[in-house]
């Protein structure tokens, strides 16, 4: 199984290291990769790219502050559209 971690370059924290450790210790048969969107509003595009690159599942890490905070609902809605088109799952955390 191929799992891609999708995040935004504007995130203030980077949990990819923790995820990498967990996957290596508990899921040795899972291939892990990463895609970073330039901003939070581009996360749906990054999820679509992850699926197009063969990811079976995407784990999306999204944080927003200030003016981006009110836009997360739209981002979630767009990610759901990508899931429906690809018939795959993206877990947003």
C-alpha angles and dihedrals in degrees: 000000000000117000121186123199110215121194142152126254087226093064114117094213131046115210094171092103092055091047091049092052092048094049093046092050100040108023110036093165093059119098109216126203139163139226124183123201118211091235140004094260089060095058094100089055090050091050090051090049090050091054092045089053090057104267113157092198135015124208108201120201110196129176126167136185136183114350094003093059095081091049097064093089090059091047091052091049092051091048089054089054090052090050091052093048094048096037088226135110131255115189112207117206 
